[in-house]
Amino acid sequence: MNKNKLVFIILAAIFMLAMLWIGIDISKRTTFPGSKGNLKERMVPTEQNN
């Protein structure tokens, strides 16, 4: 195998692992928007929130 090709494959693998790690980290820190309920209901103050 050519040395340049080997270096490219190693760097590509490191890059892909870094992107996977960042994606997992971001997904653990955020919530799915559909699980938050209705935005209008959360913004309007009700008697229970006082």
Buried (B, 14 or more C-beta within 10 A) or exposed (E): EEEEEEEEEEEEEEEEEEEEEEEEEEEEEEEEEEEEEEEEEEEEEEEEEE
